[in-house]
Amino acid sequence: MTKKVLIVEDEFIVASNLKQVLERSGYEVIGIAASAQEAEEHLQRDKPDIVLLDIRLQGERSGIDIARKLKSEHIAFVYLSANSNQKILEEAKMTYPDGFLVKPYRKKDLLIMLDIAWYRHAHSLETKNNQEIHVQKQITEIITENSDNQQKLLKIAEIMQTCVPFDLITSGLRPLNTGQYNDKGYLRVGFDEYQFIGEKELLTITNLKRPALSVILANSHLDINTNIYNNDPVNEKPNVPSLQKTLIDTFNIQSYLVFPVVLSNGQSFHYFFYSRQKNIYTNIHISLLDNLRTGLATLAEKMIYGENLAISKNTPVHYERKLQGNTLNYPEFRSIIGNHHLLLGALDLAAQVAFYNTSVLILGESGTGKEKLAQAIHLLSPRKNAPFITVNCAAIPVALIESELFGHEKGAFTGAIEKRKGKFEQADGGTIFLDEIGELSPEMQVKILRFLQEKEIQCIGGNSLTKVNVRVIAATNRNLEKEVAAENFRLDLYYRINVFPITLPSLRERRSDIKELSIYFAEKFCSEFNKPFHGIVTSMMEEMIAYDWPGNIRELENVIEQSAILNDGKSKLELKRTLTGKATIPVTTPIKTFEDVKNIQAETEREYIISVLKQADGRVRGANGAAQLMNIKPTTLESKMAKLKIRREDL
Ligand SMILES: Nc1ncnc2c1ncn2[C@@H]1O[C@H](COP(=O)(O)OP(=O)(O)OP(=O)(O)O)[C@@H](O)[C@H]1O
């Protein structure tokens, strides 16, 4: 299919040159616009598949203004700009372009960028359309089912979370009734756990008395139109708190989106989405809500005037788990511990993309749970019964990686004594997880790119191509954009794998999860070592919460494992080493990498085991043997000794 391109560029010579290049390469150029207004006129006449968009244009409006319109009409666009002003680039980034080329660019780069932009756009559109249909269907189900208002709102919260992220959702009629707070809402307290927020709960949480709340309600502004705020509610009277300001302060809100719907009697009903993340809401969310407007208005009407107007008289439910049998149940996430909003945001994205074949790029520091998340995405996908194959691209020697990934024929090279299937073929029908993709050599990057484009592989020594049906989830702890800039990573591969990026927060960005994670690991290890778990001493917990965790969750897991091994089974777990980077053993080299942290941990554990073995005269098993002194199974101690390379001569 010939793709139709609109060029929005105010320099005539550049635009004509572009037109020639595109037409020679098989694109149909449907027009050239020099200003935002001309671009709009073109868009009214004909819908292009892709728009090439200069940021600075003739007239007052820029390419960024056109970009917002293109996004809401789901038209792919690529910025072409010589502008390197950071503020403008940030603003352009917020419009979520499908590509960006900095002038001057080579013809080849332009054509590759167009190809990639189309691929990214088509994939995100497919995801978006499917998601919209799914959400629409679920809203209809909620409208028709026989549940009370509180349950309906809870279900809406759960559904909307997959497409409009929030930490608090509230809803109610406007104008506000100043005598009583009638809005109902849910505060997110876990991945699928919400706390109901009505008047009573709001008064308790804010510690306000009802008269004070009435003043606040009277001072609250009315949002007439759909709007996005970034911690700056407008129309505020100075020094008099409004409802928005109260919610912002109480729940640490950084941005929010207001979406009003009009009921059939002309009344206005507002949905509010509040987030603890800055600048999270965009026109994409508004356009999605616009498409769901009818359903959301009918639901609001049902909640206000429906048969079940009276809110359930049952005792108020504070923490409400998802109802059994709910379609949105995610047991795959149960072992992913933590409730921090940055983690929940990442899980939301994972749940959204899991169902599709889209490639996913998981970003995050070492040990933040990238592999765990990749596994959860696989288990949530229709591929869950097929294999999930992990490849650590950094751990396989360069000489072996091609055969490891794509397999080899018998005799393909010295040592290839028999035919061997590669990881891609092993993963057929399922998912391949390419961990540390940033470490791949340039040659392997080309091969992975070819697979992503053609879905075909060629094994070493083979002379035919084999089709394989594999979804790729990649992960890296490197900044791939920097690697691209340094020409270590191919731009075209970067765009292919960066279709759906998910960033996992570091542990120091989500300190509020440290306690829960520590208890989870402590219970796990104590049960593994057959020791009763009596808790964790307060000082250890305090130190762990204050620590920066360069090795993230893996390091935390190791620290707890070590404490569990060294615990006598009768008292609370105690920290057995300092968490300042200055371990109990002297550190001669500064800690720079995660490897350094792992080495220190292993060294500490090794020293300790050797000292207990010495105490037990070298005996592992039996009464007063080292295993008994450490209160762990002899087999566990033996495998630890093997792992830590502890030999007789060390004692
Ligand atoms: N949210 C979580 N809840 C419980 N355990 C977790 C969580 N995240 C990670 N883990 C555990 O922490 C360890 C490290 O996680 P994982 O291997 O997935 O991290 P990673 O980011 O892939 O690390 P690397 O970058 O080194 O490959 C694993 O044992 C994993 O099970």
The ligand as an ORCA input file, in Angstrom:
! r2SCAN-3c Opt
* xyz 0 1
  N       8.756     -6.698     43.236
  C       9.393     -7.818     43.588
  N       8.887     -8.595     44.544
  C       9.544     -9.702     44.956
  N      10.699    -10.107     44.443
  C      11.261     -9.381     43.489
  C      10.624     -8.210     42.994
  N      11.390     -7.695     42.017
  C      12.458     -8.497     41.920
  N      12.385     -9.499     42.783
  C      13.415    -10.536     42.995
  O      14.671     -9.851     42.974
  C      15.650    -10.611     42.261
  C      16.158     -9.807     41.101
  O      15.121     -9.641     40.156
  P      15.348     -9.781     38.584
  O      16.356    -10.829     38.269
  O      14.026     -9.881     37.933
  O      16.018     -8.340     38.342
  P      16.657     -7.773     36.997
  O      16.295     -6.320     36.955
  O      16.265     -8.619     35.837
  O      18.201     -7.913     37.290
  P      19.429     -7.799     36.227
  O      19.403     -6.408     35.694
  O      20.629     -8.023     37.071
  O      19.205     -8.833     35.192
  C      14.948    -11.892     41.830
  O      15.205    -12.896     42.790
  C      13.478    -11.529     41.841
  O      12.664    -12.649     42.085
*
